[in-house]
Amino acid sequence: MATFIFDVLKDLQNKHANLSGLTFVLPSKRSGLFLKHQLSEVANQTIFSPIIISIEEFVEELSQLKTISNTELLFQFYSTYKQLTKDSGPDSFETFSKWAQILLQDFNEIDRYLIPQKKIFEYLSAIQDLNHWSLETNKTEFVKNYLSFWNKLHLHYKHFTEQLLNKKMGYQGLVYREAVENLEAYIQTNPKKQHVFLGFNALNTAEETIVQELLQNNLAQVYWDIDAVFINNENHDAALFTRHHKAHWPYFKNNPFNWVTTNYSTQKNISVFGIPKNIGQAKYIGALLKNLKQEQPSLQNTAVVLGDENLLVPVLNSLPQNVEALNITMGFPLKSIPLASLFEALFHLHKKPSNTFYYKDVINIISHQFIRPLFYVESVDYASKIIETIEDNNIIYVSTERLKQIANASSKVIDLLFSNWEVSIDLALKNCFGLILTIKGHLDKNKDSNLLPLEYLYRFNELFNELFRLNSEYQHIKDVSTLFSIYKELLSSETLDFQGEPLQGLQIMGMLESRVLDFETVIISSVNEGILPSGKSNNSFIPFDVKLENKLPTYKEKDAVYTYHFYRLLQRAKNVYILYNTEADILTGGEKSRFIAQLELEGIHKINHQIIVPQVPIIEPSLNTVEKNDDLINKIATVAEKGFSPSSLSSYIRNPIDFYYQKILKIKEHDEVEETVAANTLGTVVHNTLEDFYKPLIGSYLTVEIIKKLKSNIEEKVSFHFKNEYKEGDITKGKNLIIFEIAKRYVSNFLDLEIKDLNEGNQIKILAVEANSEVIVDIPELDFPIKLVGKVDRVDAYNGTTRIIDYKTGKVEQSHVEIVDWEDLTTDYKKYSKSFQVLAYAFMMQLQGTMKMPVEAGIISFKNLSAGFLKFSKKDKNGNGAKKDSLITQETLDDFEIELKHLILEICNPNIPFEEKEV
């Protein structure tokens, strides 16, 4: 295909221009690479390469200034700001950086458009005075300082720019202004130097002045790349700037306007696809490329242009595997690599000075992929040791000293990670350098397989070197929070460059990198409002009307820039695929771009517009099923020999697959750190406290005096058991203090219930506390023994009747310990699990021969103490709700035994799999 660059070179050749003697000025460095490549196709003999530079390089050459980074500009500007506001108390650097960024952008615009500085700054000062407090007679000190700053804005600008010029440095706008100042001297020094400007569109006033001056002195030629469809339509923003240049530049009154082409009107295949979500777009780009590769294996003259550059990683992950030649012009954002998350976590940890660190932050850091290997010392995994100690001892906040006690062999790494960075910024940076070197030392052991991580480290080392240089030179960073903000500022602009074939195969680029370049096949992503074009954004202190008056660009001009780039990509392309996100998103757009609507309304091309729905396979939900083989039956027999507990059998009733995981596979739930006391911990504390109180009373009758004496020990016993169960967790404040008080209240209320019973004349004798029961159940159908084991919370004699009592700290109602049909015991966990458990305890004690029939069995619920002892009972089936005697007789246990054996036979039956229940 004939590209714009090729056409320009051909035209120059036809004019017999000496290509070697020209200076080509282009919008970007990348387009210069393509120009150099196409020179070889035009030149029919060996020639010296002409000078090919970007507009930024050309302007720097004119100005004799070096453009410096935005971050260094902030530091330099803060020096000026502090010097001029030292009497009125300047903002901290962190606060300053938030508003100074915007002001520096305004300085840049004012200089690029050659606005008289003093005039506009005085105008801005007057506006601030009017907008805020000019009518107040007695202004506060704050108001005076605020207005004073705006009154001195020109002084700030003047001082700041003088400091930069003295150092031969400048921001882009200052470089442009100085270039215009030096233009006349440049022309006199280079009276015969010919310049070719090609592919430009929107020019600021400084650029317009430079180009026009060179044109008037016959030292330049300009080649515009605009189509007749756009320039002849006064309402089409793609030609907003070129129409202005053609109409207002004196040069074009007597000279031709090169060029207005007719490429856009040629036949094109344009497809527009609405796709849900960004990932959907990335995946569809992969599918498009796969199809295109079948037609054109090399994918030469194919470009993927990302409207939203955050799509780079998803698109790379979606590329067909057989893409051979690939060039990525954008660079991989440094903030997206794994090492960035490590330093993010470290800065987050140290932003607030503290001697202890939140356990989740500590675990997050030592578990990081770059840090975990550093804790392997002599085949010992000290990272796991630290995590286990934190979890086992319930440590919420952990100190550096404690970490060293746990993993003394890794103390050097612990110091780098957790020593207090707030001591000094130099120490914080020294620790970052030390950490990078330590990680490098580990990676160097296997360098061949760690080339990419080593590249990451190198780039981060460069970044911290720049931080160190800025801090050493300017001394503005006073705390870790400010250091973090500057670190993020530097990180956001850094990229890891890809190695590729810049002139071959598939090209992946951002919208601005496509300037001057032409491709036969173009895929453009994220063509949504708010992205293409970016829409209204006003990061400026200069009001809209002031911008209009001074001919500064507004959002309309910025939208026109995007319009030009979008349509220029379409001009010479034959196949165009436009993708947009159909899902509305307040932050990143959602509505399809006006560009798509404009394409459809123009009627020049037939647009194939489709909404693409991703193919989502229908996955029928299925419950887990584990078939029983001989090995599994052997494991069940082993568990049965050790003993089934009532709770494990209840677990099977609730969900057989849980029983399989917990009892057969021995998979335990992970014990996490309890920041707030868990319900099971509260239950354990209450149970253990009552065990301590009642064990010494086994065989004794309770009296009011005994119970009252126990009440005086509640604080001591509950505190002891909390410390024993909750380890190093804090129960002195917050929710934990409330739960601690609840535990004491539970015990106290229970003892009050005992006193009430005794005062009513009831006799209570303690027979057993936390009594272990262990019995063999005879099941002839099985060829291995079945054991039942359990621990009964309390057995007592209540007015001569034996009671088997199970404590529950949750709420239990009387209906939870009543049954109608015996079959329900082993089928309905929610309703009858409590009945099953207390009957199982009664059954085991009866087999042991440790009690006389009949007995009562039931529950005392600490959340329902007013209901007292909730006795198990069997309801009649006659529907009148009348209850049988709640005494458990031999007949009751015989009925229970039938259901129990049926349940155990089901567990042990090789033909009945473990099937998950819907919960």
Secondary structure as GFF3:
##gff-version 3
##sequence-region A 1 919
A	DSSP	alpha_helix	4	14	.	.	.	ID=ss1
A	DSSP	three_ten_helix	19	21	.	.	.	ID=ss2
A	DSSP	beta_strand	22	26	.	.	.	ID=ss3
A	DSSP	alpha_helix	29	42	.	.	.	ID=ss4
A	DSSP	beta_strand	51	54	.	.	.	ID=ss5
A	DSSP	alpha_helix	55	63	.	.	.	ID=ss6
A	DSSP	beta_strand	66	67	.	.	.	ID=ss7
A	DSSP	alpha_helix	70	84	.	.	.	ID=ss8
A	DSSP	alpha_helix	93	112	.	.	.	ID=ss9
A	DSSP	alpha_helix	117	131	.	.	.	ID=ss10
A	DSSP	alpha_helix	141	151	.	.	.	ID=ss11
A	DSSP	alpha_helix	153	166	.	.	.	ID=ss12
A	DSSP	beta_strand	169	170	.	.	.	ID=ss13
A	DSSP	alpha_helix	172	189	.	.	.	ID=ss14
A	DSSP	beta_strand	194	198	.	.	.	ID=ss15
A	DSSP	alpha_helix	205	216	.	.	.	ID=ss16
A	DSSP	beta_strand	220	223	.	.	.	ID=ss17
A	DSSP	beta_strand	226	227	.	.	.	ID=ss18
A	DSSP	alpha_helix	228	231	.	.	.	ID=ss19
A	DSSP	three_ten_helix	237	239	.	.	.	ID=ss20
A	DSSP	alpha_helix	240	248	.	.	.	ID=ss21
A	DSSP	alpha_helix	251	254	.	.	.	ID=ss22
A	DSSP	beta_strand	260	261	.	.	.	ID=ss23
A	DSSP	beta_strand	269	275	.	.	.	ID=ss24
A	DSSP	alpha_helix	278	295	.	.	.	ID=ss25
A	DSSP	beta_strand	302	306	.	.	.	ID=ss26
A	DSSP	three_ten_helix	309	311	.	.	.	ID=ss27
A	DSSP	alpha_helix	312	318	.	.	.	ID=ss28
A	DSSP	beta_strand	326	328	.	.	.	ID=ss29
A	DSSP	beta_strand	332	333	.	.	.	ID=ss30
A	DSSP	three_ten_helix	334	336	.	.	.	ID=ss31
A	DSSP	alpha_helix	338	350	.	.	.	ID=ss32
A	DSSP	beta_strand	356	358	.	.	.	ID=ss33
A	DSSP	alpha_helix	359	366	.	.	.	ID=ss34
A	DSSP	three_ten_helix	372	375	.	.	.	ID=ss35
A	DSSP	beta_strand	376	377	.	.	.	ID=ss36
A	DSSP	beta_strand	380	381	.	.	.	ID=ss37
A	DSSP	alpha_helix	382	392	.	.	.	ID=ss38
A	DSSP	beta_strand	397	399	.	.	.	ID=ss39
A	DSSP	alpha_helix	400	406	.	.	.	ID=ss40
A	DSSP	three_ten_helix	408	410	.	.	.	ID=ss41
A	DSSP	alpha_helix	411	418	.	.	.	ID=ss42
A	DSSP	three_ten_helix	421	423	.	.	.	ID=ss43
A	DSSP	alpha_helix	425	443	.	.	.	ID=ss44
A	DSSP	three_ten_helix	444	450	.	.	.	ID=ss45
A	DSSP	alpha_helix	451	474	.	.	.	ID=ss46
A	DSSP	alpha_helix	480	493	.	.	.	ID=ss47
A	DSSP	beta_strand	495	496	.	.	.	ID=ss48
A	DSSP	beta_strand	506	510	.	.	.	ID=ss49
A	DSSP	three_ten_helix	512	514	.	.	.	ID=ss50
A	DSSP	beta_strand	521	525	.	.	.	ID=ss51
A	DSSP	alpha_helix	544	549	.	.	.	ID=ss52
A	DSSP	alpha_helix	555	571	.	.	.	ID=ss53
A	DSSP	beta_strand	575	581	.	.	.	ID=ss54
A	DSSP	alpha_helix	594	602	.	.	.	ID=ss55
A	DSSP	beta_strand	607	611	.	.	.	ID=ss56
A	DSSP	beta_strand	625	626	.	.	.	ID=ss57
A	DSSP	alpha_helix	630	642	.	.	.	ID=ss58
A	DSSP	alpha_helix	646	654	.	.	.	ID=ss59
A	DSSP	alpha_helix	656	659	.	.	.	ID=ss60
A	DSSP	pi_helix	660	664	.	.	.	ID=ss61
A	DSSP	alpha_helix	679	694	.	.	.	ID=ss62
A	DSSP	three_ten_helix	695	697	.	.	.	ID=ss63
A	DSSP	alpha_helix	704	711	.	.	.	ID=ss64
A	DSSP	alpha_helix	714	726	.	.	.	ID=ss65
A	DSSP	alpha_helix	734	759	.	.	.	ID=ss66
A	DSSP	beta_strand	764	777	.	.	.	ID=ss67
A	DSSP	beta_strand	786	798	.	.	.	ID=ss68
A	DSSP	beta_strand	801	808	.	.	.	ID=ss69
A	DSSP	three_ten_helix	814	817	.	.	.	ID=ss70
A	DSSP	beta_strand	818	819	.	.	.	ID=ss71
A	DSSP	three_ten_helix	822	826	.	.	.	ID=ss72
A	DSSP	alpha_helix	829	848	.	.	.	ID=ss73
A	DSSP	beta_strand	855	861	.	.	.	ID=ss74
A	DSSP	three_ten_helix	865	867	.	.	.	ID=ss75
A	DSSP	beta_strand	869	871	.	.	.	ID=ss76
A	DSSP	beta_strand	873	874	.	.	.	ID=ss77
A	DSSP	alpha_helix	890	908	.	.	.	ID=ss78
A	DSSP	beta_strand	914	915	.	.	.	ID=ss79
###
